[in-house]
Amino acid sequence: MSDKSNNQGRAYEYAWFLALEQKLNAFKKVIVDKQNGFNACYRAYESLEKSLQRRYLESAKQGVGLLLDCEPLLSEIIDNSQNEITLSLQKDKLGEIGDVRDILIYFDRFCIGLSIKHNHDAVKHSRLSRDLDFGEKWLGVGVSQNYKDTIKPLFERLENAKKEGMLWRDFPNKEQEIYAPLLQAFKTEILKIDENKKNKIPQKMVGYLLGKYDFYKAILLEREQKTKLEAYHFNNTLNRSVKNKPKRIIPLSKLPTRMIHFDFKPKSFNTLELILNEGWSFSLRIHNASSKVEPSLKFDIKLLAIPVSVAVFITEF
């Protein structure tokens, strides 16, 4: 992801902080935790032109309106409660261990998480390297020796190119000679692990890519001037209330149980497409993360399709 995209993402997170604070202050005392990169989000927001700040903030306000329709607890005054809300940024490192939420809303014994996206639907930027056991990290099942032996010469070649100070633009046939064979080994290993159905690979894959906690994903669709809110509700921790029923009902999101298709995208050397049952589809594009050759490659993983059991709400701003 480019520096500009990172900056826009942080700025939109700050806009959500502002919108949440302004809206929720009407119901409860709001405390803003200014740790874990809060100042970086503030600086990113302040670096925008005023017109863009207003656009981001209006988008976030419309999103908060949708959120309040789904989560009446945020606006309810609860007896025998402090009726305080704390807004906090998630620690970035937690994304590596199964938590994709960016903003956490704490109140009483509850927590609602938000994943904030600016103009994109990427879900993960995982790496592959010679020594990284993606099977253990992603799925809780270690990779085979055959996989290690297959990828070893590929990464050794990258290590030698790094020592020579080579740039990726000068690397000959990188897609055919590095990307494609690496993805083939990756695909073969996942299919092999999936042969043992006790491993529950489809469920674990979604769990790794989307995290182990229920959350809302808020997406700014800038060109369409719309805000999208998606509810990923696996553990029945969203859409709760004490006094008032939610205006919008969030169903439980269904996890997949079968892998339907896992292969290269047609006419592509660098992208795999994963199709699971229950309506889940992902693309996994591998790429170099810097201009210089390194013995490590990065995935850009995106959702291609989500089930009807994932509630989606869209509003204009």
C-alpha positions, 0 to 999 in steps of 0.5 A, a space after each residue: 500500500 502506498 504512503 498516500 493510501 496509508 495517509 488516507 486510511 489514517 485520516 479516515 480513521 480519525 474522521 470516525 473518531 470525531 464522528 463517534 465522539 460527536 454522535 455518542 456524546 449526546 447519550 453518554 460520556 465519551 473518553 478518547 484514548 489517544 494512544 496506539 497511533 492516534 496522533 498519526 491519524 490526527 496528523 493525517 487528517 490535518 494534512 488533508 484539504 478542508 474540503 476533503 476533511 469535511 467529506 471524510 467526516 460526513 461519510 463517517 457521520 453517516 456510518 455512525 448513524 448506521 452503526 447506532 441503528 445496529 447497536 442500540 446499546 451505544 445510545 441506551 442509558 443503562 441502570 447501575 452503569 457508569 454509562 461511559 464509552 471509551 474510544 481506542 485505536 487497536 494496536 497494529 501488531 494485533 492484526 497479525 494474531 487475528 484481530 483486524 479491528 482498527 477502532 474499539 468502542 468499550 462500554 460496560 462489559 461490551 466491546 464493538 470493533 470497527 475495521 475502517 477502509 478507504 476506497 478498498 476492500 483488502 483484508 490482509 497483507 501477509 508475507 511468504 518467506 523461506 523460514 515463515 511457516 504459513 501453515 502454522 501461522 494461518 491455519 494452525 497446521 505446520 507445512 510439510 518438508 516437501 513444501 520447504 524443499 520446493 520453495 528453498 531454491 526460489 528464496 535462495 535465488 532472491 537472497 543472492 539477488 539481494 546481495 547483488 543489490 538488484 532491483 525488482 524491475 531488473 529481475 528477469 521473468 520474475 512472475 514466471 520464475 518466482 511468483 508462479 512456482 511459489 504460488 503453485 507450492 503454496 496452493 499445493 500445500 493448502 490443498 494437501 492440508 485440506 485433505 484431512 477434513 479434521 483440519 477445517 481449513 475453510 473455516 480457519 482460512 476465513 478466521 485468519 483473514 477476517 480475524 477471530 472477533 465479530 466486527 463491523 467494516 466501514 468502507 468509504 466509497 469516495 467516488 460514489 459518495 457512499 459509506 458502506 457498513 458490513 457486519 461480520 457476525 460469527 460469535 453472536 456478540 453484535 446487535 445486542 440491546 437491553 431496552 430497545 430493539 435494534 432498528 437493523 437486524 444482523 444475522 449470524 454470518 455463516 462460515 464455510 465448510 468446503 473448498 470449491 475452487 482454488 487455482 490461478 486466476 486466468 492468464 495470471 502468474 501472480 494471483 490465486 482465486 479461492 472460492 469457498 461454499 456459503 458465498 465466500 471468495 478471495 483473491 490472493 495476489 503476491 507482489 514485491 513490497 519494495 523496489 529492491 529485491 528481498 527474500 520475502 514476498 507479500 500478499 494483497 488479499 481481497 474479498 471477491 464475494 461475501 455471503 448473504 449472511 453478512 449484513 450490508 448497509 449503504 448510505 449516501 453522504 
